[in-house]
Amino acid sequence: MRPVVSYMFELKVVSKKRNEMIDITGDVQNLVDQKNLQRGHVIIYIPHTTAGITINEGADPSVQRDIIETLKRIVPEKVDYHHSEGNSDAHIKASLLGSSVTILVEDNRLILGTWQHIFFYEGDGPRNRRVYVDFISR
């Protein structure tokens, strides 16, 4: 039985818009390549209350646009929220998407479906953000 080994990395993400989905699949795969993670899993964690993480269609950019527009309809920016900073909608959207995902790794590759990509969701940009990636090797 091989020992379990863990490595944690920090990625920097710079958003340019208030609401944006940024594809970080390549960045995470590059880290897998650098560490030569043959088998295990990665946990991707977003330490922000107005940003989130999701896995979804990456081949057609209109899907990301549809997700952003639907989130805007479900949780509008300008409503009589109690939070005074003006970004309550971003807090709610981040809660809906979640702050972490786990992805399996086999033969040094992220196990994602044919069209799946990893997206950082920005709800209160533009901002400089952090993404933590923890690798668990087996």
Residue pairs with C-beta under 8 A, 6 or more apart in sequence:
2 137
2 138
4 136
4 137
4 138
5 136
5 137
6 134
6 135
6 136
6 137
7 35
7 134
7 135
7 137
8 132
8 133
8 134
8 135
9 31
9 132
9 133
9 134
9 135
10 130
10 131
10 132
10 133
11 24
11 27
11 28
11 31
11 130
11 131
11 132
11 133
12 128
12 129
12 130
12 131
13 22
13 24
13 120
13 122
13 128
13 129
13 130
13 131
14 126
14 127
14 128
14 129
15 22
15 120
15 122
15 125
15 126
15 127
15 129
16 125
16 126
17 122
17 125
17 126
18 122
18 123
18 124
18 125
18 126
19 68
19 71
19 72
19 93
19 122
19 123
19 125
20 68
20 121
20 122
20 125
21 54
21 64
21 67
21 68
21 119
21 120
21 121
21 122
22 119
22 120
22 121
22 122
23 58
23 117
23 118
23 119
24 44
24 118
24 119
24 120
24 131
25 58
25 110
25 112
25 117
25 118
28 42
28 44
28 103
28 110
28 118
28 133
29 109
29 110
31 42
31 133
31 135
32 42
32 105
32 108
32 109
32 110
32 135
33 108
35 135
35 137
36 108
37 105
37 108
37 135
37 137
38 105
38 106
38 107
38 108
38 137
39 105
39 106
39 107
39 137
39 138
40 104
40 105
40 135
40 136
40 137
40 138
41 102
41 103
41 104
41 105
41 135
41 136
42 102
42 103
42 105
42 110
42 133
42 134
42 135
42 136
43 100
43 101
43 102
43 133
43 134
43 136
44 53
44 100
44 101
44 102
44 103
44 118
44 131
44 132
44 133
45 53
45 99
45 100
45 131
45 132
45 133
45 134
46 52
46 53
46 94
46 99
46 100
46 120
46 129
46 131
46 132
47 99
47 130
47 132
48 94
48 99
48 129
48 130
49 91
49 94
50 87
50 90
50 91
50 93
50 94
50 122
50 123
50 124
51 90
51 94
51 120
51 121
51 122
51 123
51 124
51 127
51 129
52 93
52 94
52 95
52 96
52 97
52 98
52 99
52 120
52 121
52 123
53 97
53 98
53 99
53 100
53 101
53 118
53 119
53 120
53 121
53 131
54 67
54 97
54 98
54 101
54 118
54 119
54 121
55 101
55 103
55 112
55 116
55 117
55 118
55 119
56 63
56 64
56 67
56 116
56 117
56 119
57 63
57 64
57 115
57 116
57 117
58 115
58 116
58 117
58 119
59 115
64 119
71 93
71 96
72 89
74 96
75 89
75 92
75 93
75 96
76 89
77 89
79 88
79 89
81 88
81 89
82 88
83 91
87 123
87 124
89 123
90 123
90 124
91 123
93 121
93 123
94 121
94 123
97 121
101 118
103 110
103 111
103 112
103 118
104 110
104 111
105 111
105 135
110 118
112 118
120 129
120 131
122 129
